[in-house]
Amino acid sequence: MGRGGPVDRFRFGAPRCTTSVGEGWSPVRVPSGWPLQAFALVVGLAMALTLGWVWAGFARTGFLTLGSTERPLVVVVLVALMPIHEFVHACAYPGGPFGRSVHWGCHWPGCWTAYDGDLTRERRVLAKLFPVIVLSVIPFAATFATRSVSLWMACLVLGNIIIASADLILATALVWQIPRKAVVRDSCDGTFWRPA
């Protein structure tokens, strides 16, 4: 991925791969492609069902009330969730979502963001987890503060947790396999790390 202007940093299709690694880089072992997506779907559905079960349990006790359906807002949330999810990923990169090293795109079945450069392990893990924190954990906690769950909020939290399940798996692999003081880089051949 080159560092071009805004038009060069957005594309339809898979990310361009121009970053390579030299000596001293070790690969991060993670599932990829359809095996990752299938496992992530199972994990995401299990997490979504668990969160829904928690909401339902509190609603039965009267602690939470189910808000209005707001159908037009539900449609907007469902259509815009993937781009919003990717935007939140990009917010955690150095320079933010419009930084020179951040690239965007659309590729079936969704959208993507990529960072062209090295990141610390902590920054890479934060970028992976940021959509979970911003779009699922905080809104889920907010429903208990307001004691109300609307349908659009449920769609946001549960839809995002399903989308983010692959991110959670990858963040876990980064934490388990990479030492704390390390640099991480995505390349044409996967994700690699080396000591800082």
Helices and strands as residue ranges (DSSP letters): E 10-12, E 26-27, H 33-61, E 65-66, H 71-91, G 96-98, E 102-107, E 110-115, E 119-120, H 121-132, I 133-137, H 138-146, E 148-149, H 151-163, H 165-177, E 182-187, E 190-195
